[in-house]
């Protein structure tokens, strides 16, 4: 019995040791860690984590009350599902040793070789695991963004499988292309400081594929379905704005001038976009709305995300104000195209993310970030072309792979709840509970 226990102990020790090893992808154990940078990145990680519950509130307030918990659950569950996926294989696919510029290898499976000393390729002044968990929070919130498009009509069981497959076959490869050492878009020289292509365009184009396959909600366009709790939505928007400072400034991966610049332009763009959206809305409809202000702020945050580490304050004003107006028009034109993007993922994240990625190719300056590149307005028209290639590749790949995943799931598991379940509401039919019991 004693020998059996010793062998079992040795087995589990061998299994667990790689995941907690202090050696880190060949980096020297004496690599210097900055306590300040580490603290900064960990706080930024916590801020980005808070964005997912913020997204749950933002989306939850905009649906009908019979679907509030189901909608919030689709965001909140990401913290469980994607966190584990990221630890087991997602991080390795996204940031692991490169395979032909397309994907990372599985040599970092289970955080093997991802230890507590820095990885010089990604973050030379913080523990590798600090970088890993910061990126985990990006991986968590990105598929959550998609859920706003098909809100109020997707089966939860199929949803879980879809998200796991999407994170593995869409998010992880695109993250490797853009941010991974050796990724082909990274090698091309595309600039995406905090996720214009990786987060916003990938989620938005996937959302479009989803709504085209899943179809419209029952009685869509025949009955008015206003947001059931705008105060909840506003709280969610405020948490998103707050968390976005970690999203963008944290992407500098060190506490210093670049993080400060990214923090400043993030707030400026959000403010300008709020005004831009309200300006157009007031002119078109005669009244500025609170939902418009919240939507405008998110549009500005989306648009500045890829540019935040490469542009200055005046560029941020222009990017934000234009994004607010563009996204308003994109959302208002949705009925003409006939698709039911319930919470305007395509109009805000798709249009805002695309504009922001291209605007980076216009306004980027090495005066802001010497590790970046100049854009068109600073004498480098080639950068705009590179940004366009990155956007196009993300759109084409994201749409096609998402379309295939959903078609397979529809044929095997079924994507939609029944009409009766949809009329009753997903809170009761999918989760057996209600958001309000008054």
N, C-alpha and C positions, 0 to 999 in steps of 0.2 A: 504493500500500500504506500509505504514511504517512497519507494522508488518511482511509483506511478505519479505521486504528487510532485516529485522533483522533476520528472520528465515533462509533466504538464506545465509546471512553472517555467521551465526553460523554453518550452514551445511558445507560450504566450509572451515571454520576454523577447524572443527572437522576432515574433510578429509585430510587437509594439515598438521595439527599439528604433527601426527606421523612421517611424512617424515622429518620434520625439528627439531624434538625433540632433546633436548640436552642430555636426558637420553639415555644410550647406552647399551642395553642388560644387564641391571642390574649393570653396572659398576658405581662406585661411582663418583658423579659429581666433586669430588675434585681430581680425578686422575691427576697426574702431566703430563703436556704436555711439551715436549722439543721443543723449537722454532727451534733449529738447525736441529733436526731430521725431523721436519715437513717441513722446507724449503728444506732440502735435498730430501725428498720423492716427494715433489711437483715439484721440478726441474727434478727429474728422471722421473716423470709422463709425463712432457712435452717432454722429450727426447724420451720416448717410443711412445708418440703420433706422433712425427715427423717421426718415422719409417714407418708408414702407407703411407703417401705421398711419402716417400723414396721408399717403395715397389712398389708403382704405377709407379714411374719413372723407377725403375729397370726392372719391367716386361714390361712396355710400350715400352721401347727402343728395346726389343728383338722380338716383333711381327712385322708383316707387317704394313705398314703405314695406310692401310685401316682399321686397327683394334686398332690403338693406343689409341683412346679416350675410346672405349668400354673396353679395358683391364685396363686402368687406373681407369675408373669408378668402375670396380668390386672391386678394393681396396679402393678407396676413399669413396664409399657409406657405407663402414663398420663404418666409424666415425659417420654416422647418425643412421643407422639401429641398430647396436649392442650396441651403447651407450644407446639408449632407452630401448632395450631389457634387458640390464644389470641393469638399474635402476628399471624397473618394476618387473622382476622376475629372471633374470640371476644371479645376485649377491646372492640372497637368496638361489637359488638352489645350487650354488657353495660353498658358505661359511656360509650359514645359519645353524641353529641348526640341528644337525645330525639325520638322520633317518637310523638306522641299518648299518651305514658305507657306504651307497650307494649314498645318495643324501641329500642335505639340505632341510629343510622344507620351506614353503612359508611364514613363520612368519615375514620375513624381506621384504615382497612384497612392492614395491614402496619406498624402503629404510626406511620402518617402523622400529624403534629402531636402525637405523644406523645414529648416531648423531655426535656431535662434541667433545665428550670425547672419550678417548681411549677404545678399546676393548682389554682386557688383554690377550685373547687367540691368537690374531693375531699381534697386534702392540701396545705394552703398552705405548709407548712414543709419539704417534701421534694421531690426531683425527681419529675416525673410518672412517669418510668420506674420509680422505686422503688415507687410505689403500684401501678403496673401489674404488676410481677413479684410483689409480695406477693399481689395478688389472683389471679395465675396459679396460685399454689400451692393456693389454695382450689379453683380450677377443676380442678386436677389430681387432688386427693384425692377430690372428691365422686363422680365416676362410679366410682372404685375401691371405694367403699363398697357400691355395688350388687352387685358381683361375688360377695360372700359369699352372696347368696341363691341364685344358680344355679350355685354351685361344683360341679365334677365332671361337667358334662354339656353345656356349650355349645361349639360349633365356634369355634375361634380366629379364623378368617377372618371369619365373620359377626359375631363379637364386636367386632372392630376397626371395622367399618362401623357397628354399633349405637352404639358409644361416641361416634364422631364425630358421628353424627346426634343422639344424645341431648344431647351438650354444646351443639350448635348450636340445637336446637329446644326443649330443656327448660331446661337450666341457664342459658344466656345470657339468655333472656327473663325468667326468674324473678329472676335477679340484678339485671337492670335494673329490674324492678318494685319490688324492695325497697331496693336500694342506689343505683341510678342516679339522677342528677339529672333530675327530671321523672317518674320511675317512679310509677305510680298507687298502689301500696301505700306507697311512700315518702311521697307527698303525703297519703295517708290518715292518716299519723302512726303507722304500725306500728313497733314497736321490735324490731330484730333485730341485736344488736351484732356478732355474729361468725358467724351462719349457721344458726340454728335452722330457719328455713323454707328458706332458699336451699340449704343443704348437707344437713341431716339429714332433714327431712321430704321434700324433693324426691327424694333418693336412696332413701329407704325406700319411698315409695309407688310409685316406679318399680320397685323390687325386687319388690314384691308383684305388680305387673302382669307382670313377667318370669316369676316362678315359676308364675303361673296359666297362662301361655301355653306355656312350655317344658315344664312337667309335672314329675313326681317322678322322682327317681333310680331306677335299676333296683333292684328289691328293697327299696325304701324301706319301712321299718316291719316288714320281715320278717327283717332281720338287723341285728345291733348293729355300728355303725360309730363307735367312740370316736375322739377325736382321736389322731393318731399320734405327736405330739410336743408335749406341753404346755409343756415348757421353752421351746421356740421361741415359743409363744403368749405366754408370760409376758414374754419379752424384747420381743416386739412391743407388748404392753400398756404396758410401762414406757416404750418409745420414744414411744408415743402420748401418754401422760401428760406426758412431758417436752416433746414438741413442741407440746402444747396450750397451753402458756404463751405461745408465739409466736402461736398461733391466736387466742387471746382477748385477751391483753394487747397484742399487736401491732396489734389492730384499733383501739386508741386512736390509732394513727398518730403518736404523739409520746411521748417519755419524760417522764412526769410523774405526777401524782396519779391520773388516771383509769387509766392503764396499771397502776399499782401496785394499785389496787383490783381491777381485772379479774384480775390475777395471783393475788392473795390469795384471791378468792372461787372461782377455778377450782380451786385446790388443796383448798379447804374442801369444795366440792361433791363432788369426786372421792372424797375421804376418807369423807365421810358416806354416799355411795352404796355404797361398798365395804362399809361396816358394815351398811347397810340391806339389801343383797342377802344378805349372809352371815347376818344375823339371821333372815330369813324362811327361807332355805335350811336352816339348822341346825334351826329349829323344825319344818320340814316333813319333812326327810329324815334328821335325826339326826346329820349330819356337815356341817361347812363345807368347801367345796372350793376349791382354788386357781383352777380355771376360774371358779368363782363370784365370787371376789374380783376377778379380772381383768375379768370381764364387768360387775360392779358398778361398778368404777372408770370404765369406758368409758361406762356409762349415766349416771353423774354428770357426766362431762365433756360428754356430749351435751346433757344437760338445762340445764347452766349456760351453754352457749354463747350462746344469744340474750339471756340475762339478765346476762351477766358485766359489762357496762358500765353497768348500771342498778341493781344491788342490793348490799346490804351483807352482812357476814359471817353474821349470824343467818339471814337469808333464804337464804343459800347452804347453810347446814346443813339447813334444811327442804327446800329444793329437791332437794339431793343425796340425803338419806335417803329421801324419798318416791319419787324417781326409781328408786333402787336396788330398792325393794320393788315398785313398779309394773312395772318391766321384768322382774323375776324372774317375776312372775305372767304377764306377757304371753308370755314365752318358754315357760313351763310349760304354758300353755293351747294352744300351737300345734298339738299333735296333734289336738285336738278340731275344729279348723277344716280339717284335712286337706291343707294346702298344705306343700310341702317347701322351706321357707326354710332352706337348709343351715346357715348360720352366724348365723342370728337377726338379720338386718338389720332386719326389720320390728319385732321385739320390742324391740330396743335403740334403734335410731336413729329408728324411727317413733314408738314410744310415748314414748321419752325426749325426742325433739325436740318432739313435740306438747305434752307436759306442760311442757317448759321454755319454749316460746313463750307458752303460756297463763299460766304462773306469772309470766312477766315482766309480764303485765297485772295481776297481783295485787300483786307486791312492788316494782315499779319506783318509784324515788324521785328527784326532782330534787335532793335533798340529796347524792346520789351523783354524778349527772351532770345538770348544769343544762340540757344540750342535749337531754335525754330528756323524760320525762313522768312524772307520778305514776300509780301503779296503783290498783286498787280499794281496797286497804288503806290508801292515803294519800289517799282522798277523790275518786278519779276512776274511777268504774265504766265510763265510756265506753272507757277504754283496753283493758279486757278484751274488749269487743265488737270493737274494732279488731283486736286480736290474733287473735280467732276468725275474722274475715273473712280475714286474711292466711293463716292455717292452712288454712281451707277452700279458698281459691283455689289454693293450692299443691298441695293434695291432688287436687283435681278436674283441674286442668290437667296436673299431672305424670302422673297415672294415664292420662288419655285419650290424651295425645300419645305416651307410652311404649307404650301398647297398640297404637296405630296403627303406629308404627315397627316394632315387633316382628312384627306381623301381616304387614306388607309384606315384611320380611326373611325371614320363615318361608316365604312363598309364592315368593320369588325365589331365596334362597340356602340356606334351611334353617337352623334354629337349633341343632338337636341333633346331636351325634355319633351314630354308629350304636350299637346295643346292644353289638355286639362290641367297638367302640372304647372304650365306657364301661367294660366289664368289664376290658379290658386296662389301662385307665388313660390319662388325657390326656397325661401326661408323655411316654410313648412314641408314642402315636398322633398327637398334635398337634405335638410338638416334637422327637421323636427322641432323647430323653435321659432319664436317670433321676436322681432326687434322691439316691439311695443306691445304692452299688455294692458294699456289703459282701457 
